[in-house]
């Protein structure tokens, strides 16, 4: 699976179920694209959201 950052509209609708799982409890945010995910592997430039 590619990173969320590289997803296009078609990819998002195709993978919607999986994306809800990846994004519902995010632990990382991409500092370039502002996308969030539970695992840094889904982002191109992940930074931890933990304070
Ligand atoms: Zn990104």
mmCIF file of the protein (N, C-alpha, C, O) and its ligand, coordinates in Angstrom:
data_MODEL
# 
_entry.id   MODEL 
# 
loop_
_entity.id 
_entity.type 
_entity.pdbx_number_of_molecules 
1 polymer     1 
2 non-polymer 1 
# 
_entity_poly.entity_id                      1 
_entity_poly.type                           'polypeptide(L)' 
_entity_poly.nstd_linkage                   no 
_entity_poly.nstd_monomer                   no 
_entity_poly.pdbx_seq_one_letter_code       
;(UNK)(UNK)(UNK)(UNK)(UNK)(UNK)(UNK)(UNK)(UNK)(UNK)(UNK)(UNK)(UNK)(UNK)(UNK)(UNK)
(UNK)(UNK)(UNK)(UNK)(UNK)(UNK)(UNK)(UNK)(UNK)(UNK)(UNK)(UNK)(UNK)(UNK)(UNK)(UNK)
(UNK)(UNK)(UNK)(UNK)(UNK)(UNK)(UNK)(UNK)(UNK)(UNK)(UNK)(UNK)(UNK)(UNK)(UNK)(UNK)
(UNK)(UNK)(UNK)
;
_entity_poly.pdbx_seq_one_letter_code_can   XXXXXXXXXXXXXXXXXXXXXXXXXXXXXXXXXXXXXXXXXXXXXXXXXXX 
_entity_poly.pdbx_strand_id                 A 
# 
loop_
_entity_poly_seq.entity_id 
_entity_poly_seq.num 
_entity_poly_seq.mon_id 
_entity_poly_seq.hetero 
1 1  UNK n 
1 2  UNK n 
1 3  UNK n 
1 4  UNK n 
1 5  UNK n 
1 6  UNK n 
1 7  UNK n 
1 8  UNK n 
1 9  UNK n 
1 10 UNK n 
1 11 UNK n 
1 12 UNK n 
1 13 UNK n 
1 14 UNK n 
1 15 UNK n 
1 16 UNK n 
1 17 UNK n 
1 18 UNK n 
1 19 UNK n 
1 20 UNK n 
1 21 UNK n 
1 22 UNK n 
1 23 UNK n 
1 24 UNK n 
1 25 UNK n 
1 26 UNK n 
1 27 UNK n 
1 28 UNK n 
1 29 UNK n 
1 30 UNK n 
1 31 UNK n 
1 32 UNK n 
1 33 UNK n 
1 34 UNK n 
1 35 UNK n 
1 36 UNK n 
1 37 UNK n 
1 38 UNK n 
1 39 UNK n 
1 40 UNK n 
1 41 UNK n 
1 42 UNK n 
1 43 UNK n 
1 44 UNK n 
1 45 UNK n 
1 46 UNK n 
1 47 UNK n 
1 48 UNK n 
1 49 UNK n 
1 50 UNK n 
1 51 UNK n 
# 
loop_
_struct_asym.id 
_struct_asym.entity_id 
A 1 
B 2 
# 
loop_
_chem_comp.id 
_chem_comp.type 
_chem_comp.mon_nstd_flag 
UNK 'L-peptide linking' . 
ZN  non-polymer         . 
# 
_pdbx_entity_nonpoly.entity_id   2 
_pdbx_entity_nonpoly.name        ? 
_pdbx_entity_nonpoly.comp_id     ZN 
# 
_pdbx_nonpoly_scheme.asym_id         B 
_pdbx_nonpoly_scheme.entity_id       2 
_pdbx_nonpoly_scheme.mon_id          ZN 
_pdbx_nonpoly_scheme.ndb_seq_num     1 
_pdbx_nonpoly_scheme.pdb_seq_num     101 
_pdbx_nonpoly_scheme.auth_seq_num    101 
_pdbx_nonpoly_scheme.pdb_mon_id      ZN 
_pdbx_nonpoly_scheme.auth_mon_id     ZN 
_pdbx_nonpoly_scheme.pdb_strand_id   A 
_pdbx_nonpoly_scheme.pdb_ins_code    . 
# 
loop_
_atom_site.group_PDB 
_atom_site.id 
_atom_site.type_symbol 
_atom_site.label_atom_id 
_atom_site.label_alt_id 
_atom_site.label_comp_id 
_atom_site.label_asym_id 
_atom_site.label_entity_id 
_atom_site.label_seq_id 
_atom_site.pdbx_PDB_ins_code 
_atom_site.Cartn_x 
_atom_site.Cartn_y 
_atom_site.Cartn_z 
_atom_site.occupancy 
_atom_site.B_iso_or_equiv 
_atom_site.pdbx_formal_charge 
_atom_site.auth_seq_id 
_atom_site.auth_comp_id 
_atom_site.auth_asym_id 
_atom_site.auth_atom_id 
_atom_site.pdbx_PDB_model_num 
ATOM   1   N  N  . UNK A 1 1  ? 0.843   -1.207 0.000  1.00 0.00 ? 1   UNK A N  1 
ATOM   2   C  CA . UNK A 1 1  ? 0.000   0.000  0.000  1.00 0.00 ? 1   UNK A CA 1 
ATOM   3   C  C  . UNK A 1 1  ? 0.873   1.250  0.000  1.00 0.00 ? 1   UNK A C  1 
ATOM   4   O  O  . UNK A 1 1  ? 1.866   1.316  0.724  1.00 0.00 ? 1   UNK A O  1 
ATOM   5   N  N  . UNK A 1 2  ? 0.505   2.242  -0.811 1.00 0.00 ? 2   UNK A N  1 
ATOM   6   C  CA . UNK A 1 2  ? 1.292   3.476  -0.833 1.00 0.00 ? 2   UNK A CA 1 
ATOM   7   C  C  . UNK A 1 2  ? 0.937   4.369  0.353  1.00 0.00 ? 2   UNK A C  1 
ATOM   8   O  O  . UNK A 1 2  ? -0.023  4.109  1.078  1.00 0.00 ? 2   UNK A O  1 
ATOM   9   N  N  . UNK A 1 3  ? 1.720   5.417  0.535  1.00 0.00 ? 3   UNK A N  1 
ATOM   10  C  CA . UNK A 1 3  ? 1.445   6.315  1.647  1.00 0.00 ? 3   UNK A CA 1 
ATOM   11  C  C  . UNK A 1 3  ? 0.153   7.094  1.388  1.00 0.00 ? 3   UNK A C  1 
ATOM   12  O  O  . UNK A 1 3  ? -0.264  7.268  0.243  1.00 0.00 ? 3   UNK A O  1 
ATOM   13  N  N  . UNK A 1 4  ? -0.458  7.550  2.453  1.00 0.00 ? 4   UNK A N  1 
ATOM   14  C  CA . UNK A 1 4  ? -1.669  8.374  2.311  1.00 0.00 ? 4   UNK A CA 1 
ATOM   15  C  C  . UNK A 1 4  ? -1.363  9.613  1.487  1.00 0.00 ? 4   UNK A C  1 
ATOM   16  O  O  . UNK A 1 4  ? -2.211  10.108 0.744  1.00 0.00 ? 4   UNK A O  1 
ATOM   17  N  N  . UNK A 1 5  ? -0.152  10.100 1.626  1.00 0.00 ? 5   UNK A N  1 
ATOM   18  C  CA . UNK A 1 5  ? 0.249   11.323 0.947  1.00 0.00 ? 5   UNK A CA 1 
ATOM   19  C  C  . UNK A 1 5  ? 0.176   11.197 -0.564 1.00 0.00 ? 5   UNK A C  1 
ATOM   20  O  O  . UNK A 1 5  ? -0.042  12.182 -1.270 1.00 0.00 ? 5   UNK A O  1 
ATOM   21  N  N  . UNK A 1 6  ? 0.362   9.976  -1.057 1.00 0.00 ? 6   UNK A N  1 
ATOM   22  C  CA . UNK A 1 6  ? 0.386   9.768  -2.507 1.00 0.00 ? 6   UNK A CA 1 
ATOM   23  C  C  . UNK A 1 6  ? -0.956  9.322  -3.050 1.00 0.00 ? 6   UNK A C  1 
ATOM   24  O  O  . UNK A 1 6  ? -1.098  9.090  -4.251 1.00 0.00 ? 6   UNK A O  1 
ATOM   25  N  N  . UNK A 1 7  ? -1.933  9.200  -2.183 1.00 0.00 ? 7   UNK A N  1 
ATOM   26  C  CA . UNK A 1 7  ? -3.231  8.703  -2.633 1.00 0.00 ? 7   UNK A CA 1 
ATOM   27  C  C  . UNK A 1 7  ? -3.989  9.730  -3.453 1.00 0.00 ? 7   UNK A C  1 
ATOM   28  O  O  . UNK A 1 7  ? -3.959  10.933 -3.192 1.00 0.00 ? 7   UNK A O  1 
ATOM   29  N  N  . UNK A 1 8  ? -4.670  9.197  -4.457 1.00 0.00 ? 8   UNK A N  1 
ATOM   30  C  CA . UNK A 1 8  ? -5.546  10.048 -5.253 1.00 0.00 ? 8   UNK A CA 1 
ATOM   31  C  C  . UNK A 1 8  ? -6.996  9.736  -4.880 1.00 0.00 ? 8   UNK A C  1 
ATOM   32  O  O  . UNK A 1 8  ? -7.269  8.787  -4.146 1.00 0.00 ? 8   UNK A O  1 
ATOM   33  N  N  . UNK A 1 9  ? -7.897  10.531 -5.384 1.00 0.00 ? 9   UNK A N  1 
ATOM   34  C  CA . UNK A 1 9  ? -9.305  10.358 -5.036 1.00 0.00 ? 9   UNK A CA 1 
ATOM   35  C  C  . UNK A 1 9  ? -9.783  8.924  -5.258 1.00 0.00 ? 9   UNK A C  1 
ATOM   36  O  O  . UNK A 1 9  ? -10.499 8.366  -4.427 1.00 0.00 ? 9   UNK A O  1 
ATOM   37  N  N  . UNK A 1 10 ? -9.383  8.333  -6.382 1.00 0.00 ? 10  UNK A N  1 
ATOM   38  C  CA . UNK A 1 10 ? -9.822  6.976  -6.691 1.00 0.00 ? 10  UNK A CA 1 
ATOM   39  C  C  . UNK A 1 10 ? -9.281  5.972  -5.681 1.00 0.00 ? 10  UNK A C  1 
ATOM   40  O  O  . UNK A 1 10 ? -9.987  5.046  -5.281 1.00 0.00 ? 10  UNK A O  1 
ATOM   41  N  N  . UNK A 1 11 ? -8.031  6.155  -5.271 1.00 0.00 ? 11  UNK A N  1 
ATOM   42  C  CA . UNK A 1 11 ? -7.441  5.257  -4.280 1.00 0.00 ? 11  UNK A CA 1 
ATOM   43  C  C  . UNK A 1 11 ? -8.192  5.350  -2.966 1.00 0.00 ? 11  UNK A C  1 
ATOM   44  O  O  . UNK A 1 11 ? -8.422  4.344  -2.296 1.00 0.00 ? 11  UNK A O  1 
ATOM   45  N  N  . UNK A 1 12 ? -8.568  6.554  -2.607 1.00 0.00 ? 12  UNK A N  1 
ATOM   46  C  CA . UNK A 1 12 ? -9.239  6.780  -1.336 1.00 0.00 ? 12  UNK A CA 1 
ATOM   47  C  C  . UNK A 1 12 ? -10.596 6.075  -1.301 1.00 0.00 ? 12  UNK A C  1 
ATOM   48  O  O  . UNK A 1 12 ? -10.943 5.452  -0.298 1.00 0.00 ? 12  UNK A O  1 
ATOM   49  N  N  . UNK A 1 13 ? -11.352 6.168  -2.374 1.00 0.00 ? 13  UNK A N  1 
ATOM   50  C  CA . UNK A 1 13 ? -12.653 5.499  -2.375 1.00 0.00 ? 13  UNK A CA 1 
ATOM   51  C  C  . UNK A 1 13 ? -12.483 3.986  -2.427 1.00 0.00 ? 13  UNK A C  1 
ATOM   52  O  O  . UNK A 1 13 ? -13.283 3.254  -1.844 1.00 0.00 ? 13  UNK A O  1 
ATOM   53  N  N  . UNK A 1 14 ? -11.451 3.510  -3.118 1.00 0.00 ? 14  UNK A N  1 
ATOM   54  C  CA . UNK A 1 14 ? -11.202 2.066  -3.192 1.00 0.00 ? 14  UNK A CA 1 
ATOM   55  C  C  . UNK A 1 14 ? -10.827 1.498  -1.835 1.00 0.00 ? 14  UNK A C  1 
ATOM   56  O  O  . UNK A 1 14 ? -11.271 0.410  -1.469 1.00 0.00 ? 14  UNK A O  1 
ATOM   57  N  N  . UNK A 1 15 ? -10.006 2.236  -1.082 1.00 0.00 ? 15  UNK A N  1 
ATOM   58  C  CA . UNK A 1 15 ? -9.469  1.736  0.186  1.00 0.00 ? 15  UNK A CA 1 
ATOM   59  C  C  . UNK A 1 15 ? -10.189 2.331  1.389  1.00 0.00 ? 15  UNK A C  1 
ATOM   60  O  O  . UNK A 1 15 ? -9.637  2.346  2.490  1.00 0.00 ? 15  UNK A O  1 
ATOM   61  N  N  . UNK A 1 16 ? -11.394 2.815  1.203  1.00 0.00 ? 16  UNK A N  1 
ATOM   62  C  CA . UNK A 1 16 ? -12.042 3.580  2.257  1.00 0.00 ? 16  UNK A CA 1 
ATOM   63  C  C  . UNK A 1 16 ? -12.075 2.851  3.597  1.00 0.00 ? 16  UNK A C  1 
ATOM   64  O  O  . UNK A 1 16 ? -11.766 3.435  4.636  1.00 0.00 ? 16  UNK A O  1 
ATOM   65  N  N  . UNK A 1 17 ? -12.454 1.563  3.568  1.00 0.00 ? 17  UNK A N  1 
ATOM   66  C  CA . UNK A 1 17 ? -12.549 0.786  4.808  1.00 0.00 ? 17  UNK A CA 1 
ATOM   67  C  C  . UNK A 1 17 ? -11.210 0.746  5.547  1.00 0.00 ? 17  UNK A C  1 
ATOM   68  O  O  . UNK A 1 17 ? -11.144 0.954  6.759  1.00 0.00 ? 17  UNK A O  1 
ATOM   69  N  N  . UNK A 1 18 ? -10.144 0.474  4.787  1.00 0.00 ? 18  UNK A N  1 
ATOM   70  C  CA . UNK A 1 18 ? -8.829  0.387  5.397  1.00 0.00 ? 18  UNK A CA 1 
ATOM   71  C  C  . UNK A 1 18 ? -8.385  1.767  5.903  1.00 0.00 ? 18  UNK A C  1 
ATOM   72  O  O  . UNK A 1 18 ? -7.731  1.872  6.941  1.00 0.00 ? 18  UNK A O  1 
ATOM   73  N  N  . UNK A 1 19 ? -8.738  2.799  5.177  1.00 0.00 ? 19  UNK A N  1 
ATOM   74  C  CA . UNK A 1 19 ? -8.336  4.150  5.573  1.00 0.00 ? 19  UNK A CA 1 
ATOM   75  C  C  . UNK A 1 19 ? -9.013  4.587  6.868  1.00 0.00 ? 19  UNK A C  1 
ATOM   76  O  O  . UNK A 1 19 ? -8.415  5.301  7.673  1.00 0.00 ? 19  UNK A O  1 
ATOM   77  N  N  . UNK A 1 20 ? -10.244 4.166  7.066  1.00 0.00 ? 20  UNK A N  1 
ATOM   78  C  CA . UNK A 1 20 ? -10.900 4.535  8.318  1.00 0.00 ? 20  UNK A CA 1 
ATOM   79  C  C  . UNK A 1 20 ? -10.148 3.925  9.493  1.00 0.00 ? 20  UNK A C  1 
ATOM   80  O  O  . UNK A 1 20 ? -10.026 4.542  10.551 1.00 0.00 ? 20  UNK A O  1 
ATOM   81  N  N  . UNK A 1 21 ? -9.642  2.702  9.301  1.00 0.00 ? 21  UNK A N  1 
ATOM   82  C  CA . UNK A 1 21 ? -8.871  2.038  10.352 1.00 0.00 ? 21  UNK A CA 1 
ATOM   83  C  C  . UNK A 1 21 ? -7.539  2.760  10.582 1.00 0.00 ? 21  UNK A C  1 
ATOM   84  O  O  . UNK A 1 21 ? -7.109  2.926  11.724 1.00 0.00 ? 21  UNK A O  1 
ATOM   85  N  N  . UNK A 1 22 ? -6.900  3.180  9.513  1.00 0.00 ? 22  UNK A N  1 
ATOM   86  C  CA . UNK A 1 22 ? -5.579  3.818  9.615  1.00 0.00 ? 22  UNK A CA 1 
ATOM   87  C  C  . UNK A 1 22 ? -5.677  5.208  10.239 1.00 0.00 ? 22  UNK A C  1 
ATOM   88  O  O  . UNK A 1 22 ? -4.752  5.641  10.928 1.00 0.00 ? 22  UNK A O  1 
ATOM   89  N  N  . UNK A 1 23 ? -6.785  5.913  10.007 1.00 0.00 ? 23  UNK A N  1 
ATOM   90  C  CA . UNK A 1 23 ? -6.863  7.322  10.397 1.00 0.00 ? 23  UNK A CA 1 
ATOM   91  C  C  . UNK A 1 23 ? -7.746  7.598  11.615 1.00 0.00 ? 23  UNK A C  1 
ATOM   92  O  O  . UNK A 1 23 ? -7.792  8.732  12.092 1.00 0.00 ? 23  UNK A O  1 
ATOM   93  N  N  . UNK A 1 24 ? -8.450  6.582  12.127 1.00 0.00 ? 24  UNK A N  1 
ATOM   94  C  CA . UNK A 1 24 ? -9.414  6.889  13.191 1.00 0.00 ? 24  UNK A CA 1 
ATOM   95  C  C  . UNK A 1 24 ? -8.738  7.236  14.517 1.00 0.00 ? 24  UNK A C  1 
ATOM   96  O  O  . UNK A 1 24 ? -9.247  8.062  15.274 1.00 0.00 ? 24  UNK A O  1 
ATOM   97  N  N  . UNK A 1 25 ? -7.598  6.611  14.802 1.00 0.00 ? 25  UNK A N  1 
ATOM   98  C  CA . UNK A 1 25 ? -6.872  6.952  16.031 1.00 0.00 ? 25  UNK A CA 1 
ATOM   99  C  C  . UNK A 1 25 ? -5.431  7.289  15.685 1.00 0.00 ? 25  UNK A C  1 
ATOM   100 O  O  . UNK A 1 25 ? -4.528  6.497  15.953 1.00 0.00 ? 25  UNK A O  1 
ATOM   101 N  N  . UNK A 1 26 ? -5.209  8.451  15.095 1.00 0.00 ? 26  UNK A N  1 
ATOM   102 C  CA . UNK A 1 26 ? -3.878  8.770  14.572 1.00 0.00 ? 26  UNK A CA 1 
ATOM   103 C  C  . UNK A 1 26 ? -2.846  8.987  15.664 1.00 0.00 ? 26  UNK A C  1 
ATOM   104 O  O  . UNK A 1 26 ? -3.142  9.554  16.716 1.00 0.00 ? 26  UNK A O  1 
ATOM   105 N  N  . UNK A 1 27 ? -1.621  8.525  15.398 1.00 0.00 ? 27  UNK A N  1 
ATOM   106 C  CA . UNK A 1 27 ? -0.491  8.757  16.293 1.00 0.00 ? 27  UNK A CA 1 
ATOM   107 C  C  . UNK A 1 27 ? 0.583   9.585  15.604 1.00 0.00 ? 27  UNK A C  1 
ATOM   108 O  O  . UNK A 1 27 ? 1.501   10.091 16.249 1.00 0.00 ? 27  UNK A O  1 
ATOM   109 N  N  . UNK A 1 28 ? 0.460   9.717  14.294 1.00 0.00 ? 28  UNK A N  1 
ATOM   110 C  CA . UNK A 1 28 ? 1.465   10.448 13.525 1.00 0.00 ? 28  UNK A CA 1 
ATOM   111 C  C  . UNK A 1 28 ? 0.785   11.414 12.568 1.00 0.00 ? 28  UNK A C  1 
ATOM   112 O  O  . UNK A 1 28 ? -0.317  11.159 12.082 1.00 0.00 ? 28  UNK A O  1 
ATOM   113 N  N  . UNK A 1 29 ? 1.459   12.523 12.306 1.00 0.00 ? 29  UNK A N  1 
ATOM   114 C  CA . UNK A 1 29 ? 0.988   13.451 11.288 1.00 0.00 ? 29  UNK A CA 1 
ATOM   115 C  C  . UNK A 1 29 ? 2.117   13.712 10.315 1.00 0.00 ? 29  UNK A C  1 
ATOM   116 O  O  . UNK A 1 29 ? 3.278   13.793 10.716 1.00 0.00 ? 29  UNK A O  1 
ATOM   117 N  N  . UNK A 1 30 ? 1.791   13.846 9.040  1.00 0.00 ? 30  UNK A N  1 
ATOM   118 C  CA . UNK A 1 30 ? 2.791   14.195 8.046  1.00 0.00 ? 30  UNK A CA 1 
ATOM   119 C  C  . UNK A 1 30 ? 3.022   15.704 8.107  1.00 0.00 ? 30  UNK A C  1 
ATOM   120 O  O  . UNK A 1 30 ? 2.090   16.496 7.966  1.00 0.00 ? 30  UNK A O  1 
ATOM   121 N  N  . UNK A 1 31 ? 4.268   16.080 8.318  1.00 0.00 ? 31  UNK A N  1 
ATOM   122 C  CA . UNK A 1 31 ? 4.553   17.510 8.453  1.00 0.00 ? 31  UNK A CA 1 
ATOM   123 C  C  . UNK A 1 31 ? 4.581   18.222 7.109  1.00 0.00 ? 31  UNK A C  1 
ATOM   124 O  O  . UNK A 1 31 ? 4.676   19.448 7.057  1.00 0.00 ? 31  UNK A O  1 
ATOM   125 N  N  . UNK A 1 32 ? 4.502   17.481 6.048  1.00 0.00 ? 32  UNK A N  1 
ATOM   126 C  CA . UNK A 1 32 ? 4.481   18.079 4.712  1.00 0.00 ? 32  UNK A CA 1 
ATOM   127 C  C  . UNK A 1 32 ? 3.056   18.201 4.185  1.00 0.00 ? 32  UNK A C  1 
ATOM   128 O  O  . UNK A 1 32 ? 2.706   19.197 3.551  1.00 0.00 ? 32  UNK A O  1 
ATOM   129 N  N  . UNK A 1 33 ? 2.236   17.183 4.449  1.00 0.00 ? 33  UNK A N  1 
ATOM   130 C  CA . UNK A 1 33 ? 0.899   17.113 3.833  1.00 0.00 ? 33  UNK A CA 1 
ATOM   131 C  C  . UNK A 1 33 ? -0.237  17.255 4.846  1.00 0.00 ? 33  UNK A C  1 
ATOM   132 O  O  . UNK A 1 33 ? -1.396  17.375 4.449  1.00 0.00 ? 33  UNK A O  1 
ATOM   133 N  N  . UNK A 1 34 ? 0.070   17.243 6.138  1.00 0.00 ? 34  UNK A N  1 
ATOM   134 C  CA . UNK A 1 34 ? -0.929  17.368 7.201  1.00 0.00 ? 34  UNK A CA 1 
ATOM   135 C  C  . UNK A 1 34 ? -1.906  16.205 7.243  1.00 0.00 ? 34  UNK A C  1 
ATOM   136 O  O  . UNK A 1 34 ? -3.003  16.344 7.783  1.00 0.00 ? 34  UNK A O  1 
ATOM   137 N  N  . UNK A 1 35 ? -1.535  15.077 6.692  1.00 0.00 ? 35  UNK A N  1 
ATOM   138 C  CA . UNK A 1 35 ? -2.362  13.880 6.831  1.00 0.00 ? 35  UNK A CA 1 
ATOM   139 C  C  . UNK A 1 35 ? -1.997  13.174 8.140  1.00 0.00 ? 35  UNK A C  1 
ATOM   140 O  O  . UNK A 1 35 ? -0.888  13.327 8.651  1.00 0.00 ? 35  UNK A O  1 
ATOM   141 N  N  . UNK A 1 36 ? -2.939  12.405 8.668  1.00 0.00 ? 36  UNK A N  1 
ATOM   142 C  CA . UNK A 1 36 ? -2.675  11.687 9.913  1.00 0.00 ? 36  UNK A CA 1 
ATOM   143 C  C  . UNK A 1 36 ? -2.877  10.191 9.707  1.00 0.00 ? 36  UNK A C  1 
ATOM   144 O  O  . UNK A 1 36 ? -3.643  9.761  8.844  1.00 0.00 ? 36  UNK A O  1 
ATOM   145 N  N  . UNK A 1 37 ? -2.158  9.394  10.538 1.00 0.00 ? 37  UNK A N  1 
ATOM   146 C  CA . UNK A 1 37 ? -2.261  7.940  10.467 1.00 0.00 ? 37  UNK A CA 1 
ATOM   147 C  C  . UNK A 1 37 ? -1.819  7.341  11.788 1.00 0.00 ? 37  UNK A C  1 
ATOM   148 O  O  . UNK A 1 37 ? -1.151  7.985  12.597 1.00 0.00 ? 37  UNK A O  1 
ATOM   149 N  N  . UNK A 1 38 ? -2.214  6.075  11.986 1.00 0.00 ? 38  UNK A N  1 
ATOM   150 C  CA . UNK A 1 38 ? -1.819  5.416  13.225 1.00 0.00 ? 38  UNK A CA 1 
ATOM   151 C  C  . UNK A 1 38 ? -0.401  4.880  13.146 1.00 0.00 ? 38  UNK A C  1 
ATOM   152 O  O  . UNK A 1 38 ? 0.185   4.522  14.168 1.00 0.00 ? 38  UNK A O  1 
ATOM   153 N  N  . UNK A 1 39 ? 0.156   4.821  11.942 1.00 0.00 ? 39  UNK A N  1 
ATOM   154 C  CA . UNK A 1 39 ? 1.503   4.284  11.762 1.00 0.00 ? 39  UNK A CA 1 
ATOM   155 C  C  . UNK A 1 39 ? 2.284   5.185  10.819 1.00 0.00 ? 39  UNK A C  1 
ATOM   156 O  O  . UNK A 1 39 ? 1.754   5.641  9.805  1.00 0.00 ? 39  UNK A O  1 
ATOM   157 N  N  . UNK A 1 40 ? 3.540   5.439  11.152 1.00 0.00 ? 40  UNK A N  1 
ATOM   158 C  CA . UNK A 1 40 ? 4.326   6.375  10.354 1.00 0.00 ? 40  UNK A CA 1 
ATOM   159 C  C  . UNK A 1 40 ? 4.583   5.877  8.934  1.00 0.00 ? 40  UNK A C  1 
ATOM   160 O  O  . UNK A 1 40 ? 4.911   6.665  8.047  1.00 0.00 ? 40  UNK A O  1 
ATOM   161 N  N  . UNK A 1 41 ? 4.435   4.572  8.722  1.00 0.00 ? 41  UNK A N  1 
ATOM   162 C  CA . UNK A 1 41 ? 4.726   4.036  7.390  1.00 0.00 ? 41  UNK A CA 1 
ATOM   163 C  C  . UNK A 1 41 ? 3.720   4.518  6.339  1.00 0.00 ? 41  UNK A C  1 
ATOM   164 O  O  . UNK A 1 41 ? 3.972   4.395  5.140  1.00 0.00 ? 41  UNK A O  1 
ATOM   165 N  N  . UNK A 1 42 ? 2.597   5.058  6.777  1.00 0.00 ? 42  UNK A N  1 
ATOM   166 C  CA . UNK A 1 42 ? 1.592   5.534  5.837  1.00 0.00 ? 42  UNK A CA 1 
ATOM   167 C  C  . UNK A 1 42 ? 1.804   6.983  5.413  1.00 0.00 ? 42  UNK A C  1 
ATOM   168 O  O  . UNK A 1 42 ? 1.046   7.511  4.599  1.00 0.00 ? 42  UNK A O  1 
ATOM   169 N  N  . UNK A 1 43 ? 2.825   7.622  5.958  1.00 0.00 ? 43  UNK A N  1 
ATOM   170 C  CA . UNK A 1 43 ? 3.046   9.040  5.698  1.00 0.00 ? 43  UNK A CA 1 
ATOM   171 C  C  . UNK A 1 43 ? 4.431   9.265  5.094  1.00 0.00 ? 43  UNK A C  1 
ATOM   172 O  O  . UNK A 1 43 ? 5.351   8.486  5.349  1.00 0.00 ? 43  UNK A O  1 
ATOM   173 N  N  . UNK A 1 44 ? 4.587   10.325 4.295  1.00 0.00 ? 44  UNK A N  1 
ATOM   174 C  CA . UNK A 1 44 ? 5.881   10.555 3.657  1.00 0.00 ? 44  UNK A CA 1 
ATOM   175 C  C  . UNK A 1 44 ? 6.852   11.247 4.606  1.00 0.00 ? 44  UNK A C  1 
ATOM   176 O  O  . UNK A 1 44 ? 8.059   11.027 4.509  1.00 0.00 ? 44  UNK A O  1 
ATOM   177 N  N  . UNK A 1 45 ? 6.352   12.082 5.524  1.00 0.00 ? 45  UNK A N  1 
ATOM   178 C  CA . UNK A 1 45 ? 7.235   12.773 6.465  1.00 0.00 ? 45  UNK A CA 1 
ATOM   179 C  C  . UNK A 1 45 ? 6.569   12.796 7.832  1.00 0.00 ? 45  UNK A C  1 
ATOM   180 O  O  . UNK A 1 45 ? 6.106   13.838 8.297  1.00 0.00 ? 45  UNK A O  1 
ATOM   181 N  N  . UNK A 1 46 ? 6.527   11.638 8.463  1.00 0.00 ? 46  UNK A N  1 
ATOM   182 C  CA . UNK A 1 46 ? 5.755   11.459 9.680  1.00 0.00 ? 46  UNK A CA 1 
ATOM   183 C  C  . UNK A 1 46 ? 6.420   12.122 10.886 1.00 0.00 ? 46  UNK A C  1 
ATOM   184 O  O  . UNK A 1 46 ? 7.641   12.105 11.035 1.00 0.00 ? 46  UNK A O  1 
ATOM   185 N  N  . UNK A 1 47 ? 5.582   12.705 11.737 1.00 0.00 ? 47  UNK A N  1 
ATOM   186 C  CA . UNK A 1 47 ? 6.052   13.219 13.028 1.00 0.00 ? 47  UNK A CA 1 
ATOM   187 C  C  . UNK A 1 47 ? 5.061   12.740 14.079 1.00 0.00 ? 47  UNK A C  1 
ATOM   188 O  O  . UNK A 1 47 ? 3.853   12.736 13.843 1.00 0.00 ? 47  UNK A O  1 
ATOM   189 N  N  . UNK A 1 48 ? 5.571   12.335 15.240 1.00 0.00 ? 48  UNK A N  1 
ATOM   190 C  CA . UNK A 1 48 ? 4.706   11.807 16.283 1.00 0.00 ? 48  UNK A CA 1 
ATOM   191 C  C  . UNK A 1 48 ? 3.775   12.895 16.817 1.00 0.00 ? 48  UNK A C  1 
ATOM   192 O  O  . UNK A 1 48 ? 4.184   14.042 16.999 1.00 0.00 ? 48  UNK A O  1 
ATOM   193 N  N  . UNK A 1 49 ? 2.527   12.524 17.062 1.00 0.00 ? 49  UNK A N  1 
ATOM   194 C  CA . UNK A 1 49 ? 1.564   13.468 17.639 1.00 0.00 ? 49  UNK A CA 1 
ATOM   195 C  C  . UNK A 1 49 ? 1.640   13.488 19.166 1.00 0.00 ? 49  UNK A C  1 
ATOM   196 O  O  . UNK A 1 49 ? 1.040   14.347 19.811 1.00 0.00 ? 49  UNK A O  1 
ATOM   197 N  N  . UNK A 1 50 ? 2.372   12.549 19.733 1.00 0.00 ? 50  UNK A N  1 
ATOM   198 C  CA . UNK A 1 50 ? 2.455   12.459 21.190 1.00 0.00 ? 50  UNK A CA 1 
ATOM   199 C  C  . UNK A 1 50 ? 3.092   13.717 21.767 1.00 0.00 ? 50  UNK A C  1 
ATOM   200 O  O  . UNK A 1 50 ? 4.069   14.241 21.232 1.00 0.00 ? 50  UNK A O  1 
ATOM   201 N  N  . UNK A 1 51 ? 2.518   14.188 22.870 1.00 0.00 ? 51  UNK A N  1 
ATOM   202 C  CA . UNK A 1 51 ? 3.018   15.426 23.469 1.00 0.00 ? 51  UNK A CA 1 
ATOM   203 C  C  . UNK A 1 51 ? 4.037   15.141 24.572 1.00 0.00 ? 51  UNK A C  1 
ATOM   204 O  O  . UNK A 1 51 ? 4.561   16.072 25.184 1.00 0.00 ? 51  UNK A O  1 
HETATM 205 ZN ZN . ZN  B 2 .  ? 3.102   13.486 3.401  1.00 0.00 ? 101 ZN  A ZN 1 
# 
